Amino acid sequence: MNQTFSKTLRKLRTARGLTQSALAERLFVTRPTIARWESGSRLPDVVMIKRLSQVLGVDVDSLLSAAQSDECPNVILVDDRKLVLTGGLPILEEALPNASVTGFTDGDEALEFARSNRVALAFLDIELRGMSGLDLCRKLLEINPRTNIVFLTAYADYSLDAWATGASGFMLKPITVEGVKEQLKKLRYPFYLGEEVA
């Protein structure tokens, strides 16, 4: 149940003096549809969220954020060395206990995942076989410009190139829980982690 979106919708609707029936009429849906959205039992799709933003006069991103706030955020770790993945995944899970953390050794697999799952945060090794982490970053941001990217590397020399991509952060390996938590404070696009906001 998505209580953040339902409360946001109810507040916006009542602030504009609209009944559920009046809002439904403007959106070309039924009143029970609005009632389900406001109870949190259903969520509108992206097309309907865009219509809602127009009818209610609010920014579409704020409605999308509210719709996604109760979802379990997807976090990915991409490194072509399995040893780094097996060591890094438990650290990310400890630092982000309410997130779904997935590891990839292949950049193309990570992109395929990102096309079908909204990735809130990606930790990317800069030196990957077949595709650089910098290129992977650009492709992830083409899929979803609001993905937060944190680069991981053993070489500080890459930091200038990494910042030029629009990344949120840069960490030297090995990663630590404390280091990850520090990066969460610097994200360009904060996201919800249960009661906390990353």
N, C-alpha and C positions, 0 to 999 in steps of 0.2 A: 504494500500500500504506500502510495506516495503522498505523504501528508504535507510536505513542503509545497508541492505544486497545488494541491487542493486548497490549502489555506491562502496561498497567493492569489489564486483565481477568485475565490470567494471574496477576499478583501478588495480586489480590483473591481469586481462586478458591483459590489454594494457601494463602493466609493463613487461609482458613476451612476448610481440610482437605478440600476437595471435589475429586473427580476430574472430568475432562471429562464422563464418563458421568453422574455424580451431578448435576452442574449442568444438563446437558441434560434429565435426567428432571424436575427441578424447574421448568424453563422450558417443558416440552413441545415440545422440539426434539430433533434427533438429535445424537449425539456428533460426527459430522463437521461439523455446523454450528458447534459450539463450536470445533472445531479450525481451521476456516476463519477464525473471528473472531480466534483467538489467533495465527494465522499472519499476519494483516493482509491476507489476500486478499479478505475480505468484511467489511462492517460491518452490524450489526443495525439495523433501522429504529427509529424513535422509540418505538413501542409496546414493542418488545422491550427497548430500553434502560431503559424504565420498569420492566419486569419484572425485569431484571437488578439495578436499584437496590434493589428490594424484597427479592429473594432474597439479595443480597450485603450488604444493610444499609448502603448508601452513598447519599449525596445524588445525586439524578438529574442535577443540574447539573454535578457533577464528571465523570460519565460522558459527558454531552453535550459538555462541553468537550474531553475526551480524544478523542471521536469526531470533533470538528471541528478539532482542533489541526493535523492534517496537511493539511487542505484549504487551498487558496489563499483567503485572506480577501477578501471583496468590500468595496471602498471606493468610495463615490460622492461626486461633487461636483455640487451643484445650484445653478446660477446662470442667470438668464434672459438674461444677456449672453454671447453667443458668444465675445467677446474674452476675457472672464474665464476661460471654460472652456479655450480654446486655450492661454492662458498658464498656467492652474493645473494642468491635467492632467499636463504633463511634470514639474512640481515635485512633485506627489504621487507620481508614478511613481519619481522619483529618491529621495524620502524613504522610500517603501514599495516597494522593488524586488521583493519576493516577494508582493505583493498584486495583485489584479485591480482596476484602477481604471477606473470608468465615469463619464462626464459626462452631465448632463441639463439642458436648458433649461426643462423643464416639470415641475412638482411631481407631476402625475398620472402621468406616465411613470415618475418615480422610485418612486412608490408601487407601480405595477404591477411594476416590477423587484423591489422589496423583498418583494412577496408570493410570488415564485417563487425568490428567491435570498436567502440569509441575509446581511444587510448587517452587517458588523462595525463599520464607521465611516462616518459621513456628514458631509460638510462642506456646510453649508447657508447660502446667502445669506439674510439676514433679509427683504429686500425683493424678493419675487418677484411677477411678474404673475399674477393669478388666485388665488393662495394665498400667504399669508405664510409665511416660513420657520419661524415659531413654530408655525403650524398644521401645517405639514408635519412638523415635529419630533414633535408629539403623535401624528400618524397613524403615523409610522414606529415610534414606541415602542409603539403599540397592536399593530402587526404583530409586533414583536420588542422586548420591554422591555430586552434586553441590547445593543441598538444604541448605540454611542457616537456622540454628536452634538457637533460643533464648529460653532459659528456663525461666519460670515464677514460682515463689514460694513465699510463705510467710515465708519460713525458710531458712536462710542463710547457715545452716549446710549442705545443699545438694550441695553446689557449687563445691566441689572437685569431687563428683561423676559426676556432669554435665559436667565438663571440660573434663573428661576422654572419653566422647562420640564423641568428635570432633565438639562440638557446637561452634557457633560464639559468643554467648553471654549469659548473665545471668542477669535477672532483678528480683528485689523484688517487690511483689505486694503492693499496686495497681499500675498499669502501668499509665504512663503519656505521653502526646505528646512529651515533651522534652526528657523523658527517651527513648522513641522509636527512636527519631531522633538521639540520641547519639549512640544507638545500630547500626543504619544504617551506621555509620562511621566505624564500626568495622567488617563488614561482611567479611567472607572469600571469597565469590563469589559475588562481586558487580553486580548489575543489573540496567537496564535503567528504569527511571521513567519519561517519556516524555523527557524534555530537561535536566533533572538532572540524575546523576548516584547515585544510593543508594549504 
